[in-house]
Amino acid sequence: MMSSPPRPRHRFFAAGYDIGARIADVRLAPLRHLVAGEAEGRVLEIGAGTGANFDYYRWARIEALEATEPDPFMLRRAEARARKLPPYVRERLTLTQAPAEALPFPDASFDAVVATLVLCTVADLDAAIAETFRVLKPGGAFRLLEHVAARGFEAKAQRFVQPVYGWLAAGCHLNRDTASALRQAGFRVEILRRERFGPLAPAMVATATKES
Ligand SMILES: C[S@@+](CC[C@H](N)C(=O)[O-])C[C@H]1O[C@@H](n2cnc3c(N)ncnc32)[C@H](O)[C@@H]1O
């Protein structure tokens, strides 16, 4: 766990997020369905943002749904969205302000952890993955939709634009090798789909299993 947990605050990013997300969801909706809509059991979503995945849990067989988000401006929007959810999801959902690097849950307390477009943004990737590993039950699954590092010339281009892009996109990193970081933390990683969100944004839908 980090000594001083990150406290992101991006008022303007939060204000515009749902407009951008609605446009992106023309493409992302089936992927959100695959990641969130098929989660089961006691589920944790980290970096839930404005709650773009919440509606997809109506198809999931969830016992309980904990959602965390550290940025108060995003969290406020997630709370507003939560109030409008169908009862099946709303009654199971609890929202908590917390960063992925310091999750306020006991060890081995979830069957599944969901993250969509979050590991690109967390301040400390390894700490966030370690916390996810800790809170998953043995056999539990980390279900992910993330854009990731490219190779070759595209990787160079990612590094070149990163300083400006990261500033514009509230700390998002284009060039994280998320699958390798997950494997190093002890997860078994299965890439279910390779995607591309645009130039410089290869992406993956993946499941990382904490083997029992
Ligand atoms: C691109 S948004 C994705 C939001 C949402 N998961 C979605 O799919 O629309 C990235 C999110 O990660 C959150 N975030 C930033 N730092 C974080 C951290 N250290 N731990 C967890 N979430 C973080 C941001 O506040 C933001 O809500």
The ligand as an SDF file (V2000), in Angstrom:
LIG
                    3D

 27 29  0  0  0  0  0  0  0  0999 V2000
  -10.8040    7.4810  -18.0260 C   0  0  0  0  0  0  0  0  0  0  0  0
  -11.6350    7.5040  -16.4600 S   0  0  0  0  0  0  0  0  0  0  0  0
  -12.5430    5.9430  -16.5140 C   0  0  0  0  0  0  0  0  0  0  0  0
  -13.7690    5.9880  -15.6600 C   0  0  0  0  0  0  0  0  0  0  0  0
  -14.6460    4.7320  -15.7650 C   0  0  0  0  0  0  0  0  0  0  0  0
  -13.9700    3.5780  -15.2490 N   0  0  0  0  0  0  0  0  0  0  0  0
  -15.1090    4.4870  -17.1670 C   0  0  0  0  0  0  0  0  0  0  0  0
  -14.9060    3.4030  -17.7030 O   0  0  0  0  0  0  0  0  0  0  0  0
  -15.7390    5.3940  -17.7360 O   0  0  0  0  0  0  0  0  0  0  0  0
  -10.3370    7.1390  -15.3100 C   0  0  0  0  0  0  0  0  0  0  0  0
  -10.8290    7.1080  -13.8940 C   0  0  0  0  0  0  0  0  0  0  0  0
   -9.7880    6.6840  -13.0260 O   0  0  0  0  0  0  0  0  0  0  0  0
   -9.8920    7.4610  -11.8480 C   0  0  0  0  0  0  0  0  0  0  0  0
   -8.6200    7.4510  -11.1100 N   0  0  0  0  0  0  0  0  0  0  0  0
   -7.6050    8.3420  -11.1570 C   0  0  0  0  0  0  0  0  0  0  0  0
   -6.6550    8.0090  -10.2820 N   0  0  0  0  0  0  0  0  0  0  0  0
   -7.0810    6.8870   -9.6690 C   0  0  0  0  0  0  0  0  0  0  0  0
   -6.5500    6.0640   -8.6580 C   0  0  0  0  0  0  0  0  0  0  0  0
   -5.3700    6.3270   -8.1080 N   0  0  0  0  0  0  0  0  0  0  0  0
   -7.2930    5.0100   -8.2500 N   0  0  0  0  0  0  0  0  0  0  0  0
   -8.4840    4.7220   -8.8200 C   0  0  0  0  0  0  0  0  0  0  0  0
   -9.0280    5.4570   -9.7840 N   0  0  0  0  0  0  0  0  0  0  0  0
   -8.3360    6.5260  -10.2050 C   0  0  0  0  0  0  0  0  0  0  0  0
  -10.2470    8.8340  -12.3590 C   0  0  0  0  0  0  0  0  0  0  0  0
  -10.7160    9.6760  -11.3380 O   0  0  0  0  0  0  0  0  0  0  0  0
  -11.2890    8.4650  -13.3910 C   0  0  0  0  0  0  0  0  0  0  0  0
  -12.5530    8.3510  -12.8150 O   0  0  0  0  0  0  0  0  0  0  0  0
  1  2  1  0
  2  3  1  0
  2 10  1  0
  3  4  1  0
  4  5  1  0
  5  6  1  0
  5  7  1  0
  7  8  2  0
  7  9  1  0
 10 11  1  0
 11 12  1  0
 11 26  1  0
 12 13  1  0
 13 14  1  0
 13 24  1  0
 14 15  1  0
 14 23  1  0
 15 16  2  0
 16 17  1  0
 17 18  1  0
 17 23  2  0
 18 19  1  0
 18 20  2  0
 20 21  1  0
 21 22  2  0
 22 23  1  0
 24 25  1  0
 24 26  1  0
 26 27  1  0
M  CHG  2   2   1   9  -1
M  END
$$$$
